[in-house]
Amino acid sequence: MSRQRPGRVPLPPAEVNIEKLEDVINEGNYYGAQQMYKSISARYLSAQRHSEALDILHSGACLQLKNGQVTCGSELAVIFVETLVKAKVSYDDDVLDRIKKIYKTFPQIPLPQDLGEDDDMQQLNEALGAAKTRVECCMSFLKAAIKWSAEFGAHRNGSPEIHAMLAEYLYSESPELDMTRVSYHFVRGNNPKKFASTLINFMGKCYPGEEDLAIARGILMYLSMGNLRDANYLMDELKKHAQYKEHDLPQSYLIQFINYLLPTLQRDALPLFNKLRTNYKSSIDREPAFNELLDEIAELFYGVQRRNPLQGMFGDIFKDFNVLNDNVISSTALYNCI
């Protein structure tokens, strides 16, 4: 008489495994816990118990990150987003809150200052390497979340809230600051006030000659998306700060161009727009991508057909990101921010 093969042991409620895995984390066995989080969540996923798989992954990501295990925590965070995609979970405030909770557990550690000795330099190099890892891990998680949000119900560019999170983390934590990338995500975010304060902070520590480029870049990127409201708000906030602090905005022809451009775009004034581009060409040419942005602005505000609207230095990279619809590829891909 043949023995009957036992069936697979039914999965317990997710809370049971969450508590067990938390004990493993508390024992300091981070690697062992990592493998268990991945294998156990996969079992719930294969059983179509998507919500519980998400609970396990969310708990694991937060616990690993709280314990300083950035690589492990970010891996679980990315799997969390991949599970949202597999389960076809729609974008809503509840899921956004869970993404925000993971984001807030990513460490924010200031770099050591005033180092001079050889041992101190080694410490600085180690700190720079750790900071770079943190930024890359957080960026991988949030970019995946942006892509999911664009596909499952948020704005076509992806969730503005998640873009704002990424912009803030890039600015505060990047050991090699890239203001172009920071600006790219701020203008797709929902917090122009924070963007203004970030630019003000940047202007206080950047190299001479970078201030006006950073301001113009932010304004033009807003305008290239048709967002005249936030472009004006950003400029007004910068002027208010300059007045309060009793110092002026950078005095340059580029800022002068921006001051003339903003009111011009509020009226049907294509000839004046073209004249401004001609008169301030040398200032605009300081950053070649400004001309691409201005071409897009001309198309959005005045219907001027661009000669090669889908071509750009980094057009293929931009399409690979797959956040935007194919027919709305932006010239800001030139900035290689994706």
N, C-alpha and C positions, 0 to 999 in steps of 0.2 A: 504494500500500500504506500503510495507516494505521499510525501509530506506536502502540505499546501504552503506555498511561498507566502511569507507574511507581507502584508501591504506596507507601503511607505508610512512611516510614523507621521501623523498629522502635525502640521506646524502649530505651535502654541501662539497665543496672542503676542503681538510684537513687543509689548511692554516687558514680557518675560525675558526675551533676548536682550532688550535694551539694558535692563538691569544687570544681567550677567556680563555683558560687554563693558559696562561702566566699571564693574569690579576689576576686569582685566586691565582697563586703562589705569585705574587707581593703584594697581600693583606695579605700574611702570612698564608693562609689557605692551608697548605701543605697536611694535611690528606684528606681534601675534594678534592683537586686537584688530589691526588693519585687515589682515587676511580674513578674519572671522566676519568683520563687517561686510566685506565684499561678497563672501560666499553665502552668508546667511541672507543678506538682502536679495541676492540673485535667486535664492529658493522662493522667497515670497513673490518676487516678480514673475517667475515661471509659473507660480500658482495663481497668477492674475490678482494677487492681493497687493495692488499697486500702492495703496495708501499706507499700508504697513511697511512696505519696502522703503517708501519715502521717509517714514518716521525713523526707521533704523539708520538710514544714511544721514539724515539731518542731525540726529543725535550724535552720531560718530564724527561727523565733520566738526561740529561745535566743540566736542570734547577734545579731539586731537588738537585743534587750533588753540583752545584754552591752555593746553599743556605745552604749547610751543612747538608742536609737531606740524610745521607748516606744509611740508610736502605731503604727508599723510592726510592731513585735514583738507587740503585743497583737492586731492585726488577724490576723496569721498564727496566733496562739494560738487565737483564736475560730474561724478556719477549720479548725484542727486538730480542735476539738471538733465542729464541724459535720460534718466528715468521719467522725468516730467514729459519729455518728448515721446518716449516709448508708450507712456500711458495716455498720451494726448490730453494732458491736463491744460485747461484753459488758463490764461493769464487773469488773475484777480488780486484783490488786496491781501487776501489770506496768504497766497503763495508768495507775493511780494514781501510780506512781513517775514516769512521764513528765509527768503534770500537775504533780506536785510540783516536778520539775526546772524546768519553765517558770516556775512561781510563784517559785522561789528566785532566778531571774534578773531579776525585776522590781526596779528600783532602790529602795533605801531611803536617802533623803538627808535628814538633819536640817535643819530650817529655821534660817536665820541668827538669832542672838540679839543682844540689846543694840544695836539699831540706832537711830540718832537723826537723822543728817543726811539731807538731801533725797535725795542719791544712794543712801544706804543704804536709805531707804524705797522707792525704785524697785527696788532689788535685792530687798527683801523681797516687794514685790508680784509681781515676776517669779517668785520662789521659791514663793510661794503658788499662783500660777497653774500652775506646773509640778507642784506636789504634787497639786493637784486633778486634773490630767490623769492623773497616775500612778494615783491611786486609782480614778478612773472607768474607766480601761483595765483595771486588774487586776480590778476588780469585774465588768466585763462578761465577762471570760474565766472567772472562777471561778463566776459565776452560770450561765453556759452549761454549765460542767462539772457543776455541781450538778444542773441539769435533766437532762443526759444520764445521770448516774449514777442518778437516781431512775427513769428510764425503762428502764435496761438492767442492773438487777440489784442496785443498792445499796439502802439503807434507803429507805422510801417518801418520807422527807423529803429524800433526797439523801445523798450520802456524808458521814458525820460528819467525816472527815479534811479534806474540802474546805471544809466549813463552818468548821472551826477555822482553816484557812489564811486564809479571808476575814475572819474576826473579828480575827485578829492583825494583818493588814495594815491593816484599817480603823482599828484603834486606834493603831497605831504611825505611820501615814503621813497620816491625814486632817488637813488644815489646819483643818477645822471639825468637831470631834469630835461624833459622835452616838452616845452610849452605848446608846441604845435599839436602834439597828441592830447595834452590836457585840454586845450581849447576845443579840439574836435569833439570831445565827449561833453564838455560843458555846454556847447551850443546845441547839442541834441538832448540836453538835460532840461530840468524844469526849475533851475535855481540861478537866474541871472545875478541876483544879489550876491550869492556866494562866489560866482565867477568874478564879479567886480572886486570883491575883497581879496580874492586870490591874485588878480592882476595887480592890485595895490601892493600886496605883500611882495610879489615878484619884482615890481619896480624898485623896491627898496633894497634889493640885493643883486640885481642883474648887472651885467656889464654895460657901460655907457653905449648908447646907440641901440640897445635892445628894447628899451621901454616903448618907443613909438611903434616898433614892429609888432610887439605883442598886442598893443591896443588895436592897431589897424587890422591885424589878423583876426582877432576876435570879432570885431565889427563886421568885417567882410564875410566871415564865415556865417554869421547870423544872416546877413543879407543874401548870401548865396542860397539860403534855404527859404527866402521870402519872408524872413522874420524881421520886419522893420521895427516892430514894437520893442523887442528885446535889444536890438541894436541901439536904439535911442536910449533905452533904459540904462544900458551898460555905459554909454558915454556920459549920460547925466550923472550917474553915480560916481564916475571918476572925477567929473568936474566938481561935484559937491565935496568930495574928499579933498581935492586940491584946495578948495576955498577954505575948508575947515582947518586944514593943516597949514594954511598960509604959504603954500607953494604952488607953482603952476604945473600943469601938465607939460610933458616934453614939448619944447618949442621946436617944431620941425615942419618942413613942407608936407610931410606925409600926414601929420595930424591936421594940418590946415586943409588938406584934401578931404579927409574924413569929415571934418566940420562942414565943408561945402556939400559933400556928397549926400549926407543924411537928409537935409531939407529938399535937395533936388529930387530925390526918389519919392517924395510925397506929392509930386506933381507930374504932369505929362510934359516932360522936358528932356527928351532924348538928345536934341542938339546940345543942350547945356551939359548933359552927362558926357557926351563925346568930347566936348571942349575941355572939361575937367580932366579927362583921361589924357588928352594931348598935352595940356599945360603942365600937368604933374607927372609926366611920363618918367622922368629920371628918378623921382621918389618912388613911384610904383614899381619900377624895375629893380629896386633894391631886393625884392623877393619875387622871383619869377612866377611863383604860383599866384600872386596877386592878380596878374592879368587873366589867368584862368578863372578865378573867382569873379572878376569883373565881367568877363564874357557871360558867365552864368547869370549874374545879376541883370545884365542887359536883356537876356532872354526872358527872365522872370518878370521884370518890371516893364519892359518896353517891347517884348515880343521879337527881339532881334534874334534871327536864326543863327546859331553857331555853326561854323564850318565843319567841325568834327566834334559833335556834342558827346559822343561816347568814347572818345579817345583821350588818353592821358598817360602820363609817364608810368602810373601805377594802376591803370585801369583793370588789368587782369587780377591783381591782388584784391582790388576793391570788390570785383564780382565774386571772387572766391569766398569772401567773408559772408556773402549771401544774406545780409541783413536787409538791404534795401531791395525793392522790386527792380527787375532788370531794366525797366524803362525809366527809372529815376536815378540812374547812377550819377553821382555828384562829382564835380571836378575837384572837390577837396580830397579825392583819392590821391592827388599829387602829394599830399602831406604824409603819405605812408603811415597813417594812424591806425590802420586796422591790423 
